[in-house]
Every structure is written in C-alpha cells, then in structure tokens.
Amino acid sequence: MIELSSIDQLDLAAYVRPDDTIVLGQGTGEPLGLTHKLVQQRAQFSGASLFLGSGFSKTFAPEHADHLKFKGIGGIGTLRKLATAGVLDTIPCHISAIEDLLRDGILRSDVVLLLVSRPNERGEYSFGLVNDYVRAAISRARVVIAEVSSRLPWTPCERPLLAKEITVAVATDTRPLELPTAAFGDLEMRIASHLEGFIPDRSTLQIGIGAVPEAIIAMLGNKREIGIHSGMIGDSVIDLIEKGAVTNAHKGIDPGVTIAGVLLGTERLYRFADRNPALRLCPTSYTHHISTLSKVKNLVSINSALEVDLSGQVNAEAIGSDYIGAVGGQVDFVRAAVQTGGTSIIAFASTGRRGDSKVVAQLSGPVTTARSDVDIIVTEHGVAQLRGRSLRERVRAMVAIAAPEYRDALMRQARQAWGNL
C-alpha cells in the first residue's frame, strides 16, 4: 500500500486507464477529495467510465462528459442533472443484483475509489457510511484508492477493509457529505396517519428517506420492540431508538442490532454509528437478498412511487424520458415482505408538484413493481389493499384514493379499458 499525506500528491493518471470503469462509493460514501481530483484530471484518462449509485454532491456535471462516461442505476439526487442532460447511461437492475453483476464482470470494476475511516487498533479500516456493493467491486478491481478520513466514524461491518487490499491510501480531514432529515408537513402526516394499523409492535421495518418516510417514522414513537433491517437509514432512526421503540429483539435474525447498508444522515447519525455494536453496515447481498429477508419476521416494507396505475403497477423510475428515480431495492423488499407474510406499502402523495394526478390510467414510464407483487397503496386520501383483488376491484380501490378532482376522469378511462365497473 502506498500512503500519501495529501490529496495534492495523487496523480490519478498513474492508476486510471482510458478504457477503465471506475466504481465510486455512492451517496454519503462519496470520497469527495478523490472525485474532485477525478474531475480535474479527467482529460488525462479520457474515455474512462464511472459507475454511479446515488449522488448528493455537486461534483459531477454534464460538461464532464467531454472526457468521462457516466453509467448508473438512475437519476437519484444530484445525478438527475446528468440523466436530464442525456449523459447518464442508466442500468435498470435490482439492488440485490449489483454484487453478482460486479463479480461476474457484467459490470466492470477496474478502479475503485472509496471513503474509509482510519484503521482501528487491529489495523482494520471501516467503510464508514456505505457498505453496499463495494466489496464486490474491490474483488474485481486492479486498483483500490482509499480516501482515509479522520472525520469518518468507525462503523461495525461484516468484513472490514485491510491495508493489503488498498493500492493507495490518501489521508484527509474533509467532512463527509451530510443529508439532513427531509421536512414534512400536513400532507405527509395525512399519508402517514393511514398506516399506523399496518405497522404493529414487533414489526421489522425497511424504509427509505424523504418527506413521507420521515412522517411515518415520526408516527412510530409509541410503538414497541420495532426492528430495523433496511437498505438505508437516516437520523430519524436514532429518535426511535432513543424513545425505546426500536429494540431489534424480535426480527428473527441479528437480535439487538440495527442492520443497514448505507447511512444517509448528518453528523448526529455518524457519531451514533461510531464503534456502536448495536448498528452494523452490511452488503446488499445481505440487506436485500431473499435468502436473508426470508428469515426476517414481520417485515414491513415502505417505499414510494412516481405514479401508480389503476391496476396497481408502480413506476418509481421515470416520467416520460425524465429518469429521476431507480429500480433500487423496491422490488427486493416488496416481494420479500409479501412472500414472508409481512406487509408491503407503497406510500405517496396523490398529486405532483404541478397538481397532476399520480394515480393514472396508464403509466408514463416503466413498470418498476408489477401489479402481481403489490400489496397496499396509500395516499393522503386513504388505503387501497390490492393483494388478491381482481382488476375491477383494484380500479375502484385506486380511484377512491386518487385526488377527488381526478376521480371521474379516471373512472371514465377505466371503463373504456375494462368495460362496466
């Protein structure tokens, strides 16, 4: 391992080739020093490709496609600007599939850029905030460059990183990205209010981030013995733990431990995670795979949608050509929850920012979750329980939770498609 005391000493062109694919730590795990250097030096390895998960920094811009090729799972966060500009080549895939795609070489991983903590007393580096598919990427990489941050928590994970696995380590004191808790208001609380009866005590939660999930989490403070097994968690999970709602005692696996793959939060969450044995970051092959989820008891999966049609098909990826979401882990958890006797919930506002209906007769984008997989759909207007329901029953249930001003038009469109309802 080559150790550098400053990012200024790093010449990426010594390690990156023009035909390489570079895998980055995603989200809050982006190594900001390395990615800024990557953008600055991009002409020296023109033609290199980047594989991106989620993004919340301002590092990458459409003009950087002059020398870099962008691939990723979707236009999540600030990556939306790349998708909108047409320079992000989207790979539709389930989160649970990414590790296998990397290990099989279908997704290339020549160079890996990581953000890691300083080593512990045993010389082990922690992945800090993100431990998703990075190990699979490392297993195929020719070069691993680690930004070793003094500000990153040493977070327990299944298999820490060792010095012998790192090609170059660069010391830094750059603050990691922070993602504040999304604000929510009356609309989100109305959506959340319909869900309390579907999230009983001793449930095991998978929940994302955003205004609606935050409203749901805020409602759960009076629950007891909740468990957490989720692809990501934010600051608000700490609130549930401090209130005694989360104990992780009845999950069926990992007793007493909150399981996640990604921490999307602020310094508060990062301090909580530091050397905390009650939290463990795991790869996607554990957080999202059915072999693990089949062992989880009382799984309640809570996800969102861009739009849902009258038969229950869910689009969480794109509106027309505007790719603003991703397949992500939605299908992994939706199917697991239903197949294991739990509950799957898709929760969203009935109208978009422009007042357009998000309950639609026909999707304007792809089908992310099939209607055969859906369970419960929720808006501020109520709950549509679709599992086991006929198409006609689904239409009536979905129209009932649409915004009132759109219900007559939706019913007319439904009658044209399905006849007498």
Secondary structure, 3 states (H helix, E strand, C coil): CEEECCHHHCCHHHCCCCCCEEEECCHHHCCHHHHHHHHHCHHHHCCCEEEECCECCCCCCHHHHHCCEEEECECCECCHHHHHCCCEEECCCCHHHHHHHHHCCCCCCCEEEEEEECCCCCCEECCCCECCCHHHHHHHCCEEEEEEECCCCCCCECCCEEHHHCCEEEEECCCCCCCCCCCCCHHHHHHHHCCHHHCCCCCEEEECCCHHHHHHHHHHHHCCCEEEECCEECCHHHHHHHCCCECCCCCCCCCCCEEECEECCCHHHHHHHCCCCCEEECCHHHHCCHHHHCCCCCEEEEECCCEEECCCCEECCEECCEECCECCCHHHHHHHHHHCCCEEEEECCCECCCCCECEECCCCCCCCECCCCCCEEEECCEEEECCCCCHHHHHHHHHHCCCHHHHHHHHHHHHHHHCCC
